[in-house]
Amino acid sequence: MTTTTEVSDQYLINVKFPTRVQRTERVLEVAEAFGIGLDDKDFVVFEDLNLQIKRGDVVYITGQSGAGKSVLLRELTRQMQERGLKTAVLDETLLEPIPLIDQIGDSTKKGLEYMATTGINDAYLYIRKPGELSDGQRYRFRLSKAIETGADVWVADEFLAVLDRTTAKAIAFAVQKAARRVGATVLVATTHADLRDDLGPDLIVSKRFREKLKVEVIEEAISRLDSSPMTREELNQRILDLS
């Protein structure tokens, strides 16, 4: 088992976008009627947000839709890449139009192990192509492929959003166990705030609109979680327990 190196990196986040309103006749009528200013402005999403992230941390970014979660995820990913860390971005994980078992792992055994990590346990699915899977199954396979890369950082936007909440919690638990085992950092963003107990994050960033932001550091999160490999039987039992 790879142990997590206690190296803390500082990430300073400053993100703003220039805004300009097109002054059409109707826009001017609305501005006059409601007293809205039409001056060009900078829309500030994050200003001097300082995050301390250790290698192997699980970072859980949550909050309202449109509040800037994806912006923060992309900025953290960019800064980590600039520091030489290898990242596996789930949305960029390519799937080939061939059976799943033929495009993951260097052997059948390893391929099955990777897929079991994200709850793909049905032998019928092993021989299917990605286009023959449901959205949820395809998402889980992308997770398996990301884990296979051996990247330093695993990145997922809209994390597990396409899965039902019971399965999402079980898979979140399995993913963090896999990450803890190999010392990978995990960055996820989602509107769902119900994954805290199962994802076991070290850092939670809750983002609302404008300046509303909460950062919570969970001390020694890793010590409270079992990082041993999860078998398919354990994963199935966890889904049953959560149901």
C-alpha positions as CSV (number, residue, x, y, z in Angstrom):
1,M,0.0,0.0,0.0
2,T,1.2,3.5,-0.9
3,T,1.1,5.9,2.1
4,T,0.1,9.5,1.7
5,T,3.0,12.0,1.9
6,E,2.2,14.8,4.3
7,V,3.1,17.6,1.9
8,S,0.8,20.6,2.1
9,D,0.5,22.8,-1.0
10,Q,-1.0,26.3,-1.0
11,Y,-3.4,27.3,-3.8
12,L,-4.4,30.9,-4.2
13,I,-7.6,31.3,-6.2
14,N,-8.5,34.6,-7.9
15,V,-11.1,34.4,-10.6
16,K,-13.2,37.2,-12.1
17,F,-14.9,37.8,-15.4
18,P,-15.5,41.1,-17.2
19,T,-19.2,41.8,-17.9
20,R,-20.6,44.2,-20.5
21,V,-24.3,44.8,-21.2
22,Q,-25.3,45.3,-24.8
23,R,-27.3,48.6,-24.8
24,T,-30.3,47.8,-26.9
25,E,-33.5,49.9,-26.8
26,R,-35.3,47.4,-24.6
27,V,-32.2,47.0,-22.3
28,L,-32.2,50.7,-21.8
29,E,-35.9,50.7,-21.1
30,V,-35.5,48.0,-18.4
31,A,-32.5,49.7,-16.9
32,E,-34.4,53.0,-16.6
33,A,-37.5,51.3,-15.2
34,F,-35.7,49.3,-12.6
35,G,-32.8,51.6,-11.8
36,I,-30.2,49.2,-13.1
37,G,-26.7,50.4,-13.8
38,L,-25.1,49.5,-17.1
39,D,-21.5,50.2,-16.4
40,D,-18.9,47.6,-17.4
41,K,-17.9,45.6,-14.3
42,D,-15.8,42.7,-13.2
43,F,-17.8,39.8,-11.9
44,V,-15.8,38.3,-9.0
45,V,-16.2,34.6,-8.5
46,F,-13.3,34.0,-6.1
47,E,-11.0,36.6,-4.5
48,D,-7.9,35.6,-2.5
49,L,-9.3,32.2,-1.7
50,N,-6.4,30.3,0.0
51,L,-6.6,26.5,0.1
52,Q,-4.1,24.2,1.8
53,I,-4.3,20.8,0.1
54,K,-2.0,17.8,1.0
55,R,-1.1,15.1,-1.4
56,G,-3.7,12.4,-1.0
57,D,-6.5,14.7,0.3
58,V,-10.1,14.3,-0.8
59,V,-11.5,17.7,-1.7
60,Y,-15.3,18.0,-1.8
61,I,-16.6,21.1,-3.6
62,T,-20.4,21.6,-3.3
63,G,-23.0,24.3,-3.5
64,Q,-25.6,25.9,-5.7
65,S,-25.8,25.5,-9.4
66,G,-24.0,28.3,-11.2
67,A,-22.1,29.4,-8.0
68,G,-18.7,28.7,-9.4
69,K,-17.9,25.1,-8.3
70,S,-16.7,24.1,-11.8
71,V,-14.6,27.2,-12.0
72,L,-12.8,26.3,-8.8
73,L,-12.4,22.7,-9.9
74,R,-10.8,23.8,-13.2
75,E,-8.5,26.4,-11.5
76,L,-7.3,23.9,-8.9
77,T,-6.7,21.3,-11.7
78,R,-4.7,23.9,-13.7
79,Q,-2.5,24.9,-10.8
80,M,-1.8,21.3,-9.9
81,Q,-0.9,20.5,-13.5
82,E,1.5,23.5,-13.6
83,R,3.2,22.0,-10.5
84,G,3.9,18.8,-12.4
85,L,1.2,16.7,-11.0
86,K,-0.4,14.1,-13.4
87,T,-4.2,14.6,-13.5
88,A,-7.0,12.3,-14.7
89,V,-10.0,14.4,-15.6
90,L,-13.1,12.3,-15.8
91,D,-14.8,14.4,-18.5
92,E,-11.7,13.9,-20.7
93,T,-11.5,10.1,-20.3
94,L,-12.0,8.6,-23.7
95,L,-14.0,5.4,-24.2
96,E,-13.4,3.2,-27.2
97,P,-16.3,1.4,-29.0
98,I,-15.0,-2.0,-27.9
99,P,-16.0,-4.3,-25.0
100,L,-15.2,-2.9,-21.6
101,I,-12.9,-5.8,-20.6
102,D,-10.7,-5.1,-23.7
103,Q,-10.0,-1.5,-22.8
104,I,-9.0,-1.5,-19.1
105,G,-6.2,-3.2,-17.2
106,D,-3.2,-5.1,-18.6
107,S,-4.9,-8.4,-17.9
108,T,-8.5,-9.7,-17.4
109,K,-7.9,-9.9,-13.7
110,K,-6.7,-6.3,-13.4
111,G,-9.5,-5.1,-15.6
112,L,-12.1,-6.8,-13.3
113,E,-10.4,-5.3,-10.2
114,Y,-10.6,-1.7,-11.6
115,M,-14.3,-2.1,-12.6
116,A,-15.2,-3.6,-9.2
117,T,-13.8,-0.5,-7.5
118,T,-16.6,1.5,-9.1
119,G,-19.4,-1.1,-8.7
120,I,-19.3,-2.7,-12.2
121,N,-19.7,-6.3,-11.1
122,D,-22.1,-7.8,-13.6
123,A,-20.3,-10.2,-16.0
124,Y,-22.8,-9.2,-18.7
125,L,-21.4,-5.7,-18.7
126,Y,-17.8,-6.8,-19.0
127,I,-18.4,-7.9,-22.6
128,R,-20.6,-4.8,-23.6
129,K,-19.4,-1.7,-25.4
130,P,-19.8,1.8,-23.7
131,G,-22.6,2.7,-26.1
132,E,-24.6,-0.2,-24.8
133,L,-24.4,1.0,-21.2
134,S,-26.7,3.3,-19.2
135,D,-25.5,6.8,-18.4
136,G,-24.7,5.7,-14.8
137,Q,-22.8,2.6,-15.9
138,R,-20.8,4.6,-18.4
139,Y,-20.0,7.1,-15.7
140,R,-18.7,4.4,-13.4
141,F,-16.6,3.0,-16.2
142,R,-15.0,6.4,-16.7
143,L,-14.2,6.4,-13.1
144,S,-12.5,3.0,-13.4
145,K,-10.5,4.3,-16.4
146,A,-9.4,7.4,-14.4
147,I,-8.3,5.2,-11.5
148,E,-6.3,3.0,-13.9
149,T,-4.1,5.9,-15.1
150,G,-2.2,6.0,-11.9
151,A,-2.5,9.8,-11.9
152,D,-1.6,11.9,-8.9
153,V,-5.0,13.6,-9.0
154,W,-8.4,12.4,-9.9
155,V,-10.8,15.1,-11.0
156,A,-14.6,14.8,-11.4
157,D,-17.2,17.5,-12.1
158,E,-20.8,16.8,-11.4
159,F,-19.5,13.9,-9.4
160,L,-21.9,10.9,-9.5
161,A,-24.8,13.3,-10.4
162,V,-26.3,10.8,-12.9
163,L,-26.6,8.0,-10.3
164,D,-29.4,7.4,-7.8
165,R,-28.3,8.7,-4.4
166,T,-28.0,5.2,-2.8
167,T,-25.6,4.0,-5.5
168,A,-23.8,7.4,-5.5
169,K,-23.0,7.1,-1.8
170,A,-21.7,3.6,-2.2
171,I,-19.5,4.5,-5.1
172,A,-18.2,7.6,-3.4
173,F,-17.2,5.4,-0.5
174,A,-15.4,2.9,-2.9
175,V,-13.6,5.7,-4.8
176,Q,-12.2,7.4,-1.7
177,K,-11.0,4.0,-0.4
178,A,-9.2,3.4,-3.7
179,A,-7.7,6.8,-3.6
180,R,-6.5,6.5,0.0
181,R,-4.9,3.2,-0.9
182,V,-2.7,4.6,-3.6
183,G,-2.3,8.1,-2.2
184,A,-4.1,10.0,-5.0
185,T,-5.6,13.4,-4.5
186,V,-9.3,13.5,-5.3
187,L,-11.1,16.7,-6.5
188,V,-14.9,16.5,-7.0
189,A,-17.6,19.1,-7.5
190,T,-21.3,18.5,-7.2
191,T,-24.5,20.2,-6.2
192,H,-25.3,17.2,-4.0
193,A,-24.3,17.7,-0.3
194,D,-25.2,14.2,0.8
195,L,-21.8,12.5,0.1
196,R,-19.9,13.8,3.1
197,D,-20.1,10.7,5.3
198,D,-19.2,8.3,2.4
199,L,-16.6,10.4,0.6
200,G,-14.8,11.2,3.9
201,P,-13.3,14.5,2.6
202,D,-10.3,16.2,4.2
203,L,-11.5,19.6,2.8
204,I,-15.0,20.8,2.1
205,V,-15.6,24.0,0.0
206,S,-19.3,25.1,0.0
207,K,-19.9,27.8,-2.6
208,R,-23.0,29.9,-2.9
209,F,-23.5,33.0,-5.1
210,R,-21.3,36.1,-4.8
211,E,-19.0,36.1,-1.8
212,K,-20.8,33.4,0.2
213,L,-18.2,30.7,0.8
214,K,-17.4,28.3,3.6
215,V,-14.2,26.2,3.8
216,E,-14.1,23.3,6.3
217,V,-11.0,21.3,7.1
218,I,-11.7,17.8,8.5
219,E,-8.8,16.9,10.7
220,E,-7.3,13.4,10.3
221,A,-10.1,12.3,8.0
222,I,-7.9,9.5,6.6
223,S,-7.4,8.0,10.1
224,R,-11.2,7.4,10.4
225,L,-11.5,5.5,7.2
226,D,-10.5,2.0,6.3
227,S,-8.3,2.1,3.1
228,S,-8.2,-1.6,2.4
229,P,-9.5,-2.7,-1.0
230,M,-13.3,-3.1,-1.3
231,T,-14.5,-6.3,-2.7
232,R,-17.6,-6.5,-5.0
233,E,-19.4,-8.3,-2.2
234,E,-18.7,-5.5,0.2
235,L,-19.8,-2.9,-2.3
236,N,-23.1,-4.7,-3.0
237,Q,-23.7,-5.1,0.7
238,R,-23.1,-1.3,1.2
239,I,-25.7,-0.5,-1.4
240,L,-28.1,-2.8,0.4
241,D,-27.3,-1.2,3.7
242,L,-27.9,2.3,2.3
243,S,-31.2,1.3,0.7
